Amino acid sequence: MHEFALRVYYEDTDLAGIVYYANYLRFIERARTEWVRDQGVDQTRLKEDEGLVFAVRRVEADYIAPARFDDELIVRTKVEQMTGARIVLSQDVKRGADLLFSAQVTLVALTRDGQPTRLPANIRRIVH
C-alpha cells in the first residue's frame, strides 16, 4: 500500500468551506502519480521510449464525509487486481482514522495513437 500526504488549501474548497467534490479526483490522481513514481516507473520515459501512457478507464467513487480547509489528508493507494491489460486500484482519502472518500479506479495502457494495448511485462512485474 502506498500513502500520499496532502493538505487542503483554500482553492480546494467551495463556498461552504468544504472540499469541492471534483477535487478528490485531483487528490487521487496526484497520489497515483507518486505511487507509479515510487514503483520506479518514469512515465515521461515510458511515453518517449515505448509510446505508452496510462489512462483512467473507470472510476467508482463514494463521498463519505467532507474535508475542510487546512485538513491534513492521506491518500492510500492499493492494487486490487492486475491483468495483462488493466490495473484496478482502491484509493481512500482519510483524515486521521476517518474515511472521507473511497474510489475504485481502473487504469489501462494506451499507445501514442490512443489505442488500448497490453501492459508491458516489465510494468506488470514492478507495479504491485
N, CA, C and O of each residue as an XYZ file, in Angstrom:
512
protein
N       0.844     -1.168      0.000
C       0.000      0.000      0.000
C       0.897      1.242      0.000
O       1.927      1.294      0.672
N       0.470      2.223     -0.769
C       1.201      3.486     -0.885
C       0.425      4.587     -0.186
O      -0.802      4.635     -0.270
N       1.133      5.471      0.502
C       0.481      6.601      1.164
C       1.041      7.911      0.631
O       2.247      8.056      0.433
N       0.141      8.860      0.404
C       0.488     10.190     -0.096
C      -0.210     11.216      0.792
O      -1.432     11.195      0.937
N       0.575     12.108      1.381
C       0.027     13.132      2.275
C      -0.218     14.428      1.507
O       0.531     14.786      0.598
N      -1.283     15.117      1.897
C      -1.566     16.419      1.305
C      -2.348     17.264      2.298
O      -2.911     16.752      3.266
N      -2.374     18.551      2.044
C      -3.125     19.487      2.867
C      -4.178     20.151      1.991
O      -3.930     20.428      0.817
N      -5.341     20.405      2.554
C      -6.413     21.076      1.832
C      -6.139     22.576      1.846
O      -5.982     23.181      2.906
N      -6.085     23.162      0.661
C      -5.898     24.605      0.516
C      -7.246     25.273      0.256
O      -8.220     24.622     -0.121
N      -7.277     26.562      0.464
C      -8.494     27.340      0.247
C      -9.046     27.104     -1.162
O     -10.257     26.989     -1.349
N      -8.159     27.034     -2.140
C      -8.576     26.840     -3.539
C      -9.262     25.497     -3.773
O      -9.929     25.314     -4.792
N      -9.106     24.553     -2.839
C      -9.721     23.238     -2.963
C     -11.170     23.215     -2.471
O     -11.882     22.231     -2.670
N     -11.600     24.304     -1.826
C     -12.907     24.298     -1.172
C     -13.953     25.080     -1.970
O     -13.632     25.876     -2.852
N     -15.220     24.819     -1.621
C     -16.325     25.541     -2.243
C     -16.818     26.637     -1.291
O     -16.181     26.917     -0.275
N     -17.930     27.238     -1.621
C     -18.453     28.328     -0.792
C     -18.828     27.889      0.619
O     -18.863     28.708      1.538
N     -19.103     26.613      0.791
C     -19.435     26.099      2.118
C     -18.193     25.797      2.952
O     -18.294     25.424      4.121
N     -17.008     25.964      2.332
C     -15.768     25.710      3.058
C     -15.358     24.256      3.111
O     -14.476     23.883      3.884
N     -15.997     23.425      2.286
C     -15.615     22.014      2.224
C     -14.984     21.732      0.866
O     -15.170     22.481     -0.093
N     -14.237     20.639      0.808
C     -13.560     20.293     -0.440
C     -14.603     20.042     -1.524
O     -15.517     19.235     -1.356
N     -14.447     20.742     -2.626
C     -15.304     20.574     -3.799
C     -15.158     19.139     -4.296
O     -14.041     18.630     -4.390
N     -16.259     18.492     -4.611
C     -16.259     17.050     -4.884
C     -15.261     16.626     -5.964
O     -14.631     15.575     -5.838
N     -15.108     17.421     -7.017
C     -14.202     17.042     -8.112
C     -12.743     17.070     -7.684
O     -11.904     16.423     -8.310
N     -12.431     17.803     -6.636
C     -11.043     17.890     -6.187
C     -10.540     16.589     -5.583
O      -9.332     16.354     -5.551
N     -11.438     15.742     -5.105
C     -10.996     14.424     -4.628
C     -10.369     13.637     -5.778
O      -9.421     12.879     -5.573
N     -10.898     13.817     -6.980
C     -10.311     13.138     -8.148
C      -8.902     13.671     -8.423
O      -8.017     12.914     -8.823
N      -8.697     14.961     -8.211
C      -7.347     15.537     -8.352
C      -6.419     14.963     -7.294
O      -5.269     14.634     -7.584
N      -6.916     14.841     -6.065
C      -6.093     14.301     -4.981
C      -5.654     12.871     -5.282
O      -4.487     12.527     -5.100
N      -6.588     12.037     -5.742
C      -6.203     10.645     -6.001
C      -5.330     10.526     -7.244
O      -4.525      9.601     -7.346
N      -5.481     11.460     -8.200
C      -4.591     11.475     -9.369
C      -3.155     11.769     -8.938
O      -2.222     11.101     -9.382
N      -2.981     12.764     -8.076
C      -1.637     13.083     -7.564
C      -1.043     11.870     -6.856
O       0.130     11.545     -7.037
N      -1.864     11.209     -6.053
C      -1.384     10.035     -5.319
C      -0.979      8.917     -6.268
O       0.023      8.241     -6.031
N      -1.749      8.707     -7.351
C      -1.379      7.667     -8.333
C      -0.068      8.012     -9.017
O       0.757      7.130     -9.258
N       0.131      9.282     -9.331
C       1.384      9.705     -9.965
C       2.568      9.393     -9.056
O       3.588      8.878     -9.514
N       2.432      9.702     -7.777
C       3.520      9.421     -6.828
C       3.692      7.925     -6.592
O       4.812      7.452     -6.401
N       2.588      7.177     -6.603
C       2.660      5.725     -6.451
C       3.457      5.111     -7.604
O       4.343      4.285     -7.384
N       3.136      5.521     -8.833
C       3.854      4.996    -10.004
C       5.335      5.368     -9.916
O       6.207      4.536    -10.166
N       5.610      6.624     -9.560
C       6.997      7.077     -9.425
C       7.735      6.249     -8.364
O       8.876      5.840     -8.579
N       7.087      6.004     -7.226
C       7.712      5.218     -6.160
C       7.928      3.766     -6.560
O       8.756      3.080     -5.962
N       7.197      3.285     -7.562
C       7.406      1.932     -8.080
C       8.600      1.881     -9.038
O       8.986      0.807     -9.502
N       9.178      3.044     -9.329
C      10.329      3.100    -10.230
C       9.957      3.302    -11.685
O      10.791      3.109    -12.570
N       8.721      3.686    -11.945
C       8.270      3.902    -13.322
C       8.369      5.394    -13.639
O       7.758      6.223    -12.966
N       9.134      5.719    -14.658
C       9.251      7.097    -15.138
C       8.259      7.241    -16.288
O       8.513      6.775    -17.399
N       7.128      7.890    -16.013
C       6.068      7.976    -17.017
C       6.487      8.777    -18.251
O       6.032      8.487    -19.357
N       7.339      9.771    -18.075
C       7.818     10.541    -19.225
C       8.658      9.657    -20.131
O       8.485      9.667    -21.350
N       9.566      8.893    -19.540
C      10.416      7.986    -20.333
C       9.578      6.880    -20.970
O       9.825      6.486    -22.110
N       8.595      6.386    -20.235
C       7.705      5.348    -20.767
C       7.001      5.852    -22.024
O       6.865      5.119    -23.004
N       6.561      7.092    -21.990
C       5.893      7.676    -23.159
C       6.882      7.889    -24.298
O       6.594      7.554    -25.447
N       8.054      8.451    -23.978
C       9.047      8.734    -25.020
C       9.639      7.470    -25.628
O       9.758      7.370    -26.850
N      10.012      6.503    -24.790
C      10.712      5.303    -25.266
C       9.782      4.221    -25.820
O      10.108      3.554    -26.801
N       8.624      4.056    -25.181
C       7.743      2.957    -25.566
C       6.409      3.420    -26.140
O       5.598      2.608    -26.584
N       6.189      4.740    -26.126
C       4.934      5.263    -26.656
C       3.729      4.830    -25.859
O       2.643      4.655    -26.412
N       3.910      4.656    -24.564
C       2.861      4.117    -23.707
C       2.488      5.124    -22.621
O       3.355      5.743    -22.004
N       1.192      5.275    -22.401
C       0.696      6.107    -21.305
C      -0.400      5.344    -20.579
O      -1.031      4.444    -21.132
N      -0.610      5.731    -19.315
C      -1.714      5.178    -18.539
C      -2.900      6.118    -18.638
O      -2.738      7.338    -18.675
N      -4.081      5.551    -18.680
C      -5.298      6.359    -18.716
C      -6.336      5.740    -17.786
O      -6.393      4.524    -17.604
N      -7.148      6.606    -17.209
C      -8.238      6.130    -16.368
C      -9.365      5.658    -17.276
O      -9.832      6.402    -18.139
N      -9.789      4.444    -17.080
C     -10.885      3.850    -17.856
C     -12.204      3.979    -17.106
O     -13.264      4.169    -17.703
N     -12.110      3.871    -15.765
C     -13.336      3.872    -14.961
C     -13.008      4.329    -13.548
O     -11.948      4.006    -13.010
N     -13.925      5.082    -12.953
C     -13.829      5.475    -11.551
C     -15.191      5.249    -10.909
O     -16.219      5.688    -11.425
N     -15.178      4.566     -9.794
C     -16.374      4.432     -8.965
C     -16.040      5.094     -7.636
O     -15.125      4.658     -6.937
N     -16.780      6.149     -7.281
C     -16.411      6.964     -6.128
C     -17.533      7.050     -5.108
O     -18.709      7.133     -5.462
N     -17.152      7.030     -3.839
C     -18.072      7.226     -2.723
C     -17.578      8.402     -1.888
O     -16.445      8.407     -1.407
N     -18.439      9.390     -1.725
C     -18.148     10.554     -0.894
C     -18.782     10.292      0.462
O     -20.007     10.233      0.573
N     -17.966     10.137      1.489
C     -18.448      9.661      2.775
C     -18.589     10.795      3.795
O     -19.599     10.889      4.493
N     -17.576     11.647      3.874
C     -17.599     12.767      4.821
C     -16.756     13.892      4.233
O     -15.832     13.632      3.462
N     -17.062     15.143      4.588
C     -16.336     16.262      3.987
C     -14.968     16.516      4.609
O     -14.758     16.326      5.807
N     -14.052     16.950      3.760
C     -12.784     17.511      4.224
C     -12.931     19.021      4.153
O     -13.720     19.545      3.367
N     -12.161     19.711      4.983
C     -12.269     21.168      5.066
C     -10.908     21.820      4.935
O      -9.869     21.166      5.022
N     -10.942     23.124      4.724
C      -9.726     23.924      4.603
C      -8.744     23.579      5.724
O      -9.119     23.484      6.893
N      -7.490     23.396      5.342
C      -6.341     23.150      6.211
C      -6.286     21.740      6.788
O      -5.382     21.437      7.566
N      -7.230     20.867      6.429
C      -7.145     19.472      6.873
C      -5.900     18.821      6.284
O      -5.510     19.097      5.149
N      -5.292     17.959      7.073
C      -4.200     17.121      6.583
C      -4.808     15.770      6.223
O      -5.437     15.111      7.051
N      -4.606     15.380      4.979
C      -5.210     14.153      4.460
C      -4.136     13.161      4.037
O      -2.998     13.536      3.752
N      -4.509     11.918      4.003
C      -3.665     10.841      3.479
C      -4.467     10.114      2.408
O      -5.618      9.738      2.629
N      -3.853      9.922      1.252
C      -4.462      9.107      0.203
C      -3.726      7.768      0.201
O      -2.509      7.712      0.028
N      -4.476      6.710      0.393
C      -3.905      5.365      0.376
C      -4.291      4.691     -0.933
O      -5.460      4.650     -1.317
N      -3.276      4.165     -1.604
C      -3.464      3.513     -2.900
C      -3.026      2.062     -2.785
O      -1.941      1.767     -2.284
N      -3.870      1.170     -3.248
C      -3.572     -0.261     -3.171
C      -4.010     -0.944     -4.461
O      -5.103     -0.687     -4.966
N      -3.160     -1.808     -4.988
C      -3.516     -2.602     -6.160
C      -4.487     -3.687     -5.724
O      -4.195     -4.474     -4.824
N      -5.642     -3.719     -6.372
C      -6.646     -4.737     -6.085
C      -6.591     -5.877     -7.091
O      -6.819     -7.037     -6.750
N      -6.283     -5.526     -8.343
C      -6.258     -6.541     -9.401
C      -5.385     -6.034    -10.540
O      -5.361     -4.840    -10.838
N      -4.677     -6.948    -11.164
C      -3.895     -6.600    -12.347
C      -4.033     -7.720    -13.358
O      -3.871     -8.895    -13.031
N      -4.335     -7.338    -14.596
C      -4.399     -8.296    -15.689
C      -3.388     -7.842    -16.733
O      -2.634     -6.898    -16.496
N      -3.366     -8.487    -17.856
C      -2.458     -8.097    -18.914
C      -2.785     -6.744    -19.523
O      -1.944     -6.136    -20.187
N      -4.006     -6.272    -19.298
C      -4.425     -5.041    -19.953
C      -4.882     -3.938    -18.996
O      -5.096     -2.803    -19.424
N      -5.034     -4.255    -17.710
C      -5.540     -3.217    -16.816
C      -5.051     -3.408    -15.388
O      -4.625     -4.490    -14.986
N      -5.129     -2.309    -14.637
C      -4.809     -2.302    -13.213
C      -6.016     -1.705    -12.494
O      -6.493     -0.631    -12.861
N      -6.501     -2.393    -11.484
C      -7.599     -1.874    -10.674
C      -7.029     -1.512     -9.307
O      -6.411     -2.335     -8.631
N      -7.251     -0.263     -8.920
C      -6.740      0.256     -7.658
C      -7.883      0.641     -6.738
O      -8.944      1.060     -7.200
N      -7.670      0.500     -5.432
C      -8.556      1.138     -4.464
C      -7.777      2.338     -3.932
O      -6.583      2.246     -3.649
N      -8.472      3.458     -3.802
C      -7.855      4.668     -3.278
C      -8.792      5.277     -2.243
O      -9.949      5.584     -2.531
N      -8.271      5.444     -1.042
C      -9.036      6.021      0.058
C      -8.391      7.326      0.493
O      -7.166      7.444      0.548
N      -9.231      8.300      0.798
C      -8.765      9.568      1.356
C      -9.227      9.596      2.803
O     -10.416      9.474      3.099
N      -8.248      9.763      3.705
C      -8.549      9.745      5.131
C      -8.034     11.015      5.804
O      -7.051     11.620      5.376
N      -8.728     11.391      6.861
C      -8.253     12.436      7.774
C      -8.109     11.726      9.108
O      -9.099     11.431      9.777
N      -6.869     11.455      9.488
C      -6.649     10.625     10.667
C      -7.247      9.251     10.417
O      -6.955      8.612      9.406
N      -8.080      8.805     11.336
C      -8.721      7.498     11.191
C     -10.023      7.564     10.399
O     -10.609      6.528     10.085
N     -10.481      8.777     10.073
C     -11.772      8.944      9.406
C     -11.657      8.808      7.890
O     -10.871      9.503      7.246
N     -12.452      7.905      7.341
C     -12.522      7.725      5.891
C     -13.459      8.783      5.315
O     -14.620      8.872      5.714
N     -12.948      9.595      4.367
C     -13.733     10.672      3.782
C     -14.220     10.354      2.374
O     -15.305     10.772      1.970
N     -13.407      9.610      1.635
C     -13.664      9.364      0.215
C     -13.035      8.033     -0.137
O     -11.944      7.707      0.330
N     -13.723      7.268     -0.958
C     -13.192      5.982     -1.387
C     -13.498      5.801     -2.869
O     -14.603      6.097     -3.325
N     -12.517      5.316     -3.612
C     -12.710      5.120     -5.051
C     -12.059      3.821     -5.500
O     -11.068      3.361     -4.934
N     -12.651      3.254     -6.531
C     -12.019      2.155     -7.248
C     -11.736      2.687     -8.643
O     -12.637      3.158     -9.337
N     -10.473      2.606     -9.045
C     -10.024      3.207    -10.292
C      -9.436      2.118    -11.183
O      -8.580      1.343    -10.756
N      -9.909      2.072    -12.426
C      -9.371      1.132    -13.402
C      -8.495      1.901    -14.378
O      -8.945      2.841    -15.032
N      -7.235      1.485    -14.463
C      -6.273      2.088    -15.392
C      -6.013      1.138    -16.550
O      -5.997     -0.081    -16.378
N      -5.812      1.706    -17.723
C      -5.430      0.929    -18.901
C      -4.218      1.591    -19.540
O      -3.906      2.749    -19.260
N      -3.545      0.847    -20.393
C      -2.417      1.379    -21.145
C      -2.881      1.741    -22.549
O      -3.658      1.018    -23.173
N      -2.388      2.874    -23.028
C      -2.701      3.335    -24.382
C      -1.416      3.582    -25.157
O      -0.385      3.935    -24.584
N      -1.496      3.389    -26.474
C      -0.374      3.708    -27.358
C      -0.370      5.208    -27.650
O      -1.267      5.939    -27.229
N       0.654      5.651    -28.378
C       0.723      7.066    -28.790
C      -0.534      7.500    -29.534
O      -0.958      8.652    -29.437
N      -1.120      6.577    -30.269
C      -2.316      6.875    -31.064
C      -3.611      6.772    -30.263
O      -4.700      6.940    -30.811
N      -3.488      6.494    -28.955
C      -4.671      6.392    -28.120
C      -5.375      5.052    -28.189
O      -6.515      4.919    -27.744
N      -4.699      4.059    -28.747
C      -5.288      2.721    -28.847
C      -4.940      1.896    -27.609
O      -3.817      1.977    -27.112
N      -5.884      1.106    -27.108
C      -5.586      0.241    -25.966
C      -4.488     -0.760    -26.315
O      -4.405     -1.237    -27.447
N      -3.657     -1.067    -25.341
C      -2.590     -2.041    -25.534
C      -2.369     -2.787    -24.226
O      -2.805     -2.347    -23.162
N      -1.695     -3.902    -24.320
C      -1.385     -4.675    -23.117
C      -0.330     -3.949    -22.299
O       0.505     -3.219    -22.833
N      -0.385     -4.164    -20.999
C       0.653     -3.631    -20.125
C       1.938     -4.409    -20.368
O       1.915     -5.640    -20.372
N       3.046     -3.730    -20.570
C       4.302     -4.444    -20.762
C       4.633     -5.321    -19.546
O       4.306     -4.971    -18.412
N       5.277     -6.452    -19.795
C       5.605     -7.397    -18.724
C       6.446     -6.737    -17.636
O       6.252     -7.009    -16.452
N       7.376     -5.871    -18.029
C       8.216     -5.226    -17.014
C       7.393     -4.326    -16.094
O       7.703     -4.213    -14.908
N       6.361     -3.692    -16.617
C       5.484     -2.859    -15.792
C       4.661     -3.745    -14.858
O       4.500     -3.426    -13.680
N       4.141     -4.851    -15.378
C       3.358     -5.761    -14.532
C       4.210     -6.329    -13.390
O       3.701     -6.570    -12.295
N       5.507     -6.543    -13.649
C       6.385     -7.075    -12.617
C       6.658     -6.069    -11.510
O       6.676     -6.432    -10.334
N       6.871     -4.806    -11.873
C       7.281     -3.831    -10.853
C       6.144     -3.124    -10.172
O       6.319     -2.624     -9.061
N       4.977     -3.061    -10.794
C       3.823     -2.388    -10.178
C       3.092     -3.420     -9.328
O       2.569     -4.411     -9.836
N       3.070     -3.169     -8.057
C       2.410     -4.113     -7.133
C       1.800     -3.371     -5.966
O       1.204     -3.989     -5.084
